[in-house]
Amino acid sequence: QVQVVESGGGLVQPGGSLRLSCLASGSIFNHDVMGWYRQAPGEQRELVATDNGDGTTKYADFVKGRFTISRDNTKLTVSLQMNSLTPEDTAVYYCNVNQWRWGVPSDYWGRGTQVTVSS
């Protein structure tokens, strides 16, 4: 069973930075996708950034140039460096591991970490 735990959220002023970290455990392969999603109050959960494990990354348009995802396959960690934060970035941020085994997809989620951008 895969487990995912996030850390690093908090309160930051507009223009500030935060670094989120995610530690995964269990049976995870290098080609499993690891990434970050977020959900603001009253909104649907949305993709922030993903890493395919081979250096291929994907970012939502609203974070390009501000956020950077990085992954360590040996430590089963994925981090999200967030710069130039705005109040619109306020949300609960979730780490995700997406796997395909025998043609069946599975998603594993952490409990989330709150990021609040406010002066």
MDAnalysis code that builds the backbone (N, CA, C; Angstrom):
import MDAnalysis as mda
import numpy as np

u = mda.Universe.empty(357, n_residues=119, atom_resindex=np.repeat(np.arange(119), 3), trajectory=True)
u.add_TopologyAttr("name", ["N", "CA", "C"] * 119)
u.add_TopologyAttr("resid", np.arange(1, 120))
u.add_TopologyAttr("resname", ["GLN", "VAL", "GLN", "VAL", "VAL", "GLU", "SER", "GLY", "GLY", "GLY", "LEU", "VAL", "GLN", "PRO", "GLY", "GLY", "SER", "LEU", "ARG", "LEU", "SER", "CYS", "LEU", "ALA", "SER", "GLY", "SER", "ILE", "PHE", "ASN", "HIS", "ASP", "VAL", "MET", "GLY", "TRP", "TYR", "ARG", "GLN", "ALA", "PRO", "GLY", "GLU", "GLN", "ARG", "GLU", "LEU", "VAL", "ALA", "THR", "ASP", "ASN", "GLY", "ASP", "GLY", "THR", "THR", "LYS", "TYR", "ALA", "ASP", "PHE", "VAL", "LYS", "GLY", "ARG", "PHE", "THR", "ILE", "SER", "ARG", "ASP", "ASN", "THR", "LYS", "LEU", "THR", "VAL", "SER", "LEU", "GLN", "MET", "ASN", "SER", "LEU", "THR", "PRO", "GLU", "ASP", "THR", "ALA", "VAL", "TYR", "TYR", "CYS", "ASN", "VAL", "ASN", "GLN", "TRP", "ARG", "TRP", "GLY", "VAL", "PRO", "SER", "ASP", "TYR", "TRP", "GLY", "ARG", "GLY", "THR", "GLN", "VAL", "THR", "VAL", "SER", "SER"])
u.atoms.positions = np.array([
    [0.845, -1.189, 0.000],
    [0.000, 0.000, 0.000],
    [0.884, 1.245, 0.000],
    [0.527, 2.183, -0.837],
    [1.288, 3.435, -0.936],
    [0.730, 4.429, 0.063],
    [1.618, 5.105, 0.758],
    [1.229, 6.182, 1.663],
    [1.964, 7.450, 1.264],
    [1.282, 8.562, 1.459],
    [1.807, 9.851, 1.025],
    [1.602, 10.858, 2.143],
    [2.657, 11.583, 2.490],
    [2.566, 12.569, 3.571],
    [3.193, 13.876, 3.107],
    [2.397, 14.954, 3.223],
    [2.882, 16.279, 2.836],
    [3.351, 17.064, 4.055],
    [4.196, 18.031, 3.791],
    [4.626, 18.960, 4.835],
    [5.062, 20.261, 4.177],
    [5.131, 21.313, 4.991],
    [5.709, 22.555, 4.504],
    [4.742, 23.687, 4.252],
    [3.457, 23.474, 4.459],
    [2.513, 24.563, 4.249],
    [2.607, 25.605, 5.342],
    [1.821, 26.657, 5.185],
    [1.819, 27.704, 6.198],
    [1.281, 29.000, 5.671],
    [1.512, 30.052, 6.438],
    [1.066, 31.397, 6.083],
    [2.246, 32.185, 5.537],
    [2.026, 32.837, 4.416],
    [3.088, 33.623, 3.795],
    [2.480, 34.888, 3.211],
    [3.250, 35.939, 3.172],
    [2.771, 37.189, 2.599],
    [2.830, 37.141, 1.073],
    [1.998, 37.925, 0.417],
    [2.068, 37.997, -1.045],
    [3.482, 38.339, -1.511],
    [3.906, 37.635, -2.551],
    [5.268, 37.795, -3.046],
    [6.276, 36.879, -2.398],
    [5.855, 36.187, -1.355],
    [6.759, 35.309, -0.629],
    [6.894, 33.939, -1.264],
    [7.629, 33.081, -0.562],
    [7.912, 31.741, -1.069],
    [7.632, 30.696, -0.004],
    [7.311, 29.517, -0.467],
    [7.153, 28.344, 0.386],
    [7.660, 27.138, -0.384],
    [8.112, 26.158, 0.381],
    [8.518, 24.891, -0.222],
    [7.719, 23.770, 0.420],
    [6.992, 23.049, -0.408],
    [6.231, 21.898, 0.056],
    [7.026, 20.629, -0.226],
    [6.916, 19.699, 0.699],
    [7.595, 18.418, 0.525],
    [6.598, 17.290, 0.683],
    [6.874, 16.204, -0.019],
    [6.021, 15.023, 0.038],
    [6.900, 13.788, 0.121],
    [6.600, 12.956, 1.087],
    [7.315, 11.699, 1.248],
    [6.352, 10.559, 0.987],
    [6.723, 9.717, 0.053],
    [5.891, 8.563, -0.263],
    [6.567, 7.288, 0.239],
    [5.769, 6.303, 0.513],
    [6.295, 5.008, 0.926],
    [5.452, 3.919, 0.285],
    [6.048, 2.729, 0.207],
    [5.352, 1.617, -0.408],
    [5.982, 1.261, -1.739],
    [5.222, 0.546, -2.548],
    [5.718, 0.061, -3.830],
    [5.543, 1.144, -4.890],
    [6.588, 1.893, -5.112],
    [6.563, 2.982, -6.077],
    [7.695, 2.798, -7.068],
    [7.336, 2.857, -8.340],
    [8.326, 2.708, -9.389],
    [8.727, 4.083, -9.926],
    [9.881, 4.117, -10.547],
    [10.375, 5.395, -11.060],
    [9.439, 6.008, -12.090],
    [8.689, 5.161, -12.818],
    [7.827, 5.693, -13.865],
    [6.444, 6.090, -13.357],
    [6.188, 5.879, -12.068],
    [4.933, 6.371, -11.499],
    [4.970, 7.895, -11.484],
    [3.819, 8.479, -11.738],
    [3.743, 9.940, -11.750],
    [3.529, 10.439, -10.327],
    [4.317, 11.388, -9.936],
    [4.138, 12.054, -8.636],
    [3.892, 13.527, -8.894],
    [3.014, 14.096, -8.109],
    [2.715, 15.491, -8.385],
    [1.953, 16.170, -7.278],
    [1.587, 17.399, -7.567],
    [0.878, 18.254, -6.617],
    [-0.416, 18.773, -7.233],
    [-1.451, 18.759, -6.429],
    [-2.733, 19.320, -6.786],
    [-3.131, 20.286, -5.674],
    [-4.111, 21.116, -5.953],
    [-4.583, 22.008, -4.909],
    [-6.094, 22.178, -5.009],
    [-6.677, 22.552, -3.887],
    [-8.110, 22.779, -3.838],
    [-8.393, 23.971, -2.953],
    [-8.963, 24.993, -3.558],
    [-9.363, 26.179, -2.820],
    [-10.797, 26.000, -2.341],
    [-11.204, 26.727, -1.322],
    [-12.576, 26.594, -0.810],
    [-13.605, 26.831, -1.913],
    [-14.543, 25.903, -2.018],
    [-15.598, 26.027, -3.004],
    [-15.189, 25.709, -4.424],
    [-13.950, 25.256, -4.591],
    [-13.449, 24.958, -5.930],
    [-13.129, 23.471, -6.060],
    [-12.986, 23.028, -7.301],
    [-12.564, 21.661, -7.534],
    [-11.061, 21.539, -7.382],
    [-10.631, 20.331, -7.080],
    [-9.207, 20.083, -7.008],
    [-8.618, 20.222, -8.405],
    [-7.441, 20.870, -8.487],
    [-6.832, 21.107, -9.787],
    [-5.352, 20.749, -9.766],
    [-4.868, 20.377, -10.927],
    [-3.462, 20.028, -11.061],
    [-2.595, 21.274, -10.911],
    [-1.485, 21.108, -10.196],
    [-0.493, 22.169, -10.085],
    [0.740, 21.800, -10.906],
    [1.317, 20.641, -10.605],
    [2.511, 20.197, -11.324],
    [2.686, 18.706, -11.128],
    [3.250, 18.035, -12.131],
    [3.544, 16.616, -12.023],
    [4.929, 16.321, -12.583],
    [5.474, 15.206, -12.110],
    [6.777, 14.732, -12.576],
    [6.635, 13.260, -12.911],
    [6.995, 12.897, -14.152],
    [6.818, 11.518, -14.611],
    [7.921, 10.576, -14.161],
    [8.931, 11.116, -13.480],
    [10.006, 10.268, -13.001],
    [11.168, 10.141, -13.961],
    [10.966, 10.626, -15.186],
    [12.040, 10.570, -16.192],
    [12.516, 11.962, -16.564],
    [12.168, 12.913, -15.717],
    [12.552, 14.287, -15.987],
    [11.481, 15.090, -16.683],
    [10.427, 14.420, -17.109],
    [9.323, 15.115, -17.766],
    [8.399, 15.724, -16.717],
    [8.206, 17.022, -16.818],
    [7.338, 17.713, -15.877],
    [6.204, 18.413, -16.617],
    [5.160, 18.669, -15.869],
    [3.992, 19.351, -16.413],
    [3.524, 20.353, -15.381],
    [3.165, 21.533, -15.849],
    [2.717, 22.593, -14.949],
    [1.396, 23.166, -15.439],
    [0.580, 23.554, -14.468],
    [-0.604, 24.312, -14.816],
    [-0.171, 25.679, -15.316],
    [-0.956, 26.252, -16.197],
    [-0.590, 27.546, -16.765],
    [-0.441, 28.618, -15.698],
    [-1.231, 28.528, -14.651],
    [-1.218, 29.589, -13.658],
    [0.023, 29.573, -12.755],
    [0.867, 28.543, -12.850],
    [2.061, 28.501, -12.003],
    [3.363, 28.539, -12.775],
    [3.288, 28.494, -14.076],
    [4.516, 28.448, -14.869],
    [5.403, 29.651, -14.577],
    [6.657, 29.340, -14.348],
    [7.610, 30.391, -14.056],
    [7.686, 30.761, -12.593],
    [6.717, 30.317, -11.803],
    [6.724, 30.650, -10.376],
    [7.005, 29.427, -9.506],
    [6.502, 28.275, -9.916],
    [6.638, 27.054, -9.131],
    [7.583, 26.096, -9.849],
    [8.305, 25.313, -9.064],
    [9.184, 24.299, -9.617],
    [8.999, 23.001, -8.862],
    [8.740, 21.932, -9.603],
    [8.604, 20.620, -8.987],
    [9.918, 19.878, -9.128],
    [10.280, 19.153, -8.086],
    [11.496, 18.348, -8.145],
    [11.246, 17.025, -7.441],
    [11.918, 16.021, -7.916],
    [11.633, 14.668, -7.442],
    [12.944, 13.930, -7.196],
    [12.959, 13.122, -6.164],
    [14.103, 12.265, -5.871],
    [13.597, 10.830, -5.831],
    [13.894, 10.065, -6.853],
    [13.391, 8.695, -6.941],
    [14.008, 7.776, -5.884],
    [15.207, 8.092, -5.439],
    [15.834, 7.236, -4.436],
    [15.210, 7.436, -3.063],
    [14.747, 8.652, -2.809],
    [14.137, 8.947, -1.509],
    [12.616, 8.917, -1.551],
    [12.045, 8.739, -2.736],
    [10.595, 8.751, -2.926],
    [9.990, 10.057, -2.429],
    [10.631, 11.137, -2.785],
    [10.133, 12.445, -2.395],
    [9.849, 13.288, -3.629],
    [8.906, 14.196, -3.465],
    [8.640, 15.191, -4.491],
    [8.377, 16.509, -3.776],
    [8.983, 17.552, -4.265],
    [8.876, 18.856, -3.629],
    [8.315, 19.871, -4.609],
    [7.762, 20.914, -4.038],
    [7.218, 21.998, -4.852],
    [7.737, 23.314, -4.277],
    [8.603, 23.956, -5.004],
    [9.100, 25.275, -4.624],
    [8.170, 26.315, -5.223],
    [7.581, 27.124, -4.356],
    [6.602, 28.102, -4.806],
    [7.128, 29.505, -4.530],
    [7.270, 30.283, -5.561],
    [7.752, 31.655, -5.446],
    [6.693, 32.625, -5.950],
    [6.864, 33.878, -5.595],
    [5.947, 34.933, -6.054],
    [4.498, 34.563, -5.787],
    [4.254, 34.122, -4.593],
    [2.908, 33.675, -4.239],
    [1.929, 34.840, -4.193],
    [0.705, 34.554, -4.575],
    [-0.377, 35.531, -4.548],
    [-1.530, 34.961, -3.719],
    [-2.443, 35.815, -3.293],
    [-3.596, 35.305, -2.525],
    [-4.382, 34.232, -3.281],
    [-4.334, 34.276, -4.597],
    [-5.039, 33.263, -5.398],
    [-4.415, 31.880, -5.275],
    [-3.234, 31.800, -4.743],
    [-2.587, 30.513, -4.515],
    [-3.027, 29.856, -3.206],
    [-3.824, 30.558, -2.439],
    [-4.316, 29.998, -1.181],
    [-5.180, 28.783, -1.449],
    [-4.815, 27.666, -0.836],
    [-5.522, 26.413, -1.064],
    [-4.909, 25.335, -0.177],
    [-5.573, 24.205, -0.142],
    [-4.962, 23.007, 0.424],
    [-4.235, 22.303, -0.713],
    [-2.974, 22.019, -0.481],
    [-2.148, 21.387, -1.497],
    [-1.985, 19.906, -1.165],
    [-2.236, 19.080, -2.168],
    [-2.209, 17.635, -1.993],
    [-1.115, 17.016, -2.862],
    [-0.419, 16.088, -2.278],
    [0.537, 15.284, -3.038],
    [-0.185, 14.060, -3.593],
    [0.192, 13.667, -4.771],
    [-0.465, 12.540, -5.442],
    [0.572, 11.601, -6.056],
    [0.295, 10.323, -5.937],
    [1.055, 9.297, -6.663],
    [0.074, 8.569, -7.563],
    [0.353, 8.563, -8.833],
    [-0.502, 7.888, -9.816],
    [0.240, 6.697, -10.391],
    [-0.388, 5.533, -10.269],
    [0.242, 4.305, -10.733],
    [-0.660, 3.577, -11.721],
    [0.004, 2.829, -12.595],
    [-0.697, 1.875, -13.448],
    [-0.074, 0.510, -13.190],
    [-0.910, -0.406, -12.758],
    [-0.462, -1.768, -12.523],
    [-1.416, -2.710, -13.240],
    [-0.854, -3.502, -14.154],
    [-1.677, -4.468, -14.893],
    [-2.861, -3.782, -15.570],
    [-2.577, -2.562, -16.082],
    [-3.605, -1.853, -16.818],
    [-4.634, -1.154, -15.961],
    [-4.441, -1.156, -14.660],
    [-5.407, -0.549, -13.739],
    [-4.765, 0.657, -13.073],
    [-5.402, 1.827, -13.173],
    [-4.826, 3.009, -12.536],
    [-5.214, 3.105, -11.056],
    [-4.318, 3.657, -10.283],
    [-4.599, 3.922, -8.871],
    [-4.028, 5.283, -8.515],
    [-4.764, 5.998, -7.698],
    [-4.303, 7.294, -7.198],
    [-4.204, 7.239, -5.684],
    [-3.101, 7.730, -5.192],
    [-2.885, 7.812, -3.749],
    [-2.673, 9.274, -3.381],
    [-3.370, 9.680, -2.335],
    [-3.356, 11.081, -1.927],
    [-2.905, 11.226, -0.476],
    [-2.222, 12.328, -0.219],
    [-1.968, 12.697, 1.162],
    [-3.166, 13.428, 1.726],
    [-3.038, 13.826, 2.985],
    [-4.140, 14.534, 3.649],
    [-4.157, 16.010, 3.287],
    [-3.097, 16.481, 2.693],
    [-3.039, 17.877, 2.276],
    [-2.340, 18.767, 3.283],
    [-1.839, 19.868, 2.783],
    [-1.212, 20.877, 3.641],
    [-1.721, 22.255, 3.218],
    [-2.109, 23.039, 4.206],
    [-2.721, 24.328, 3.920],
    [-1.669, 25.369, 3.575],
    [-1.909, 26.074, 2.488],
    [-1.083, 27.225, 2.113],
    [-1.992, 28.443, 2.099],
    [-1.632, 29.434, 2.883],
    [-2.415, 30.663, 2.950],
    [-1.501, 31.833, 2.609],
    [-1.917, 32.589, 1.601],
    [-1.142, 33.756, 1.175],
    [-1.954, 34.994, 1.526],
    [-1.458, 35.737, 2.480],
    [-2.219, 36.886, 2.980],
    [-1.279, 37.857, 3.669],
    [-1.640, 39.121, 3.568],
    [-0.867, 40.143, 4.274],
    [-1.483, 40.430, 5.636],
])
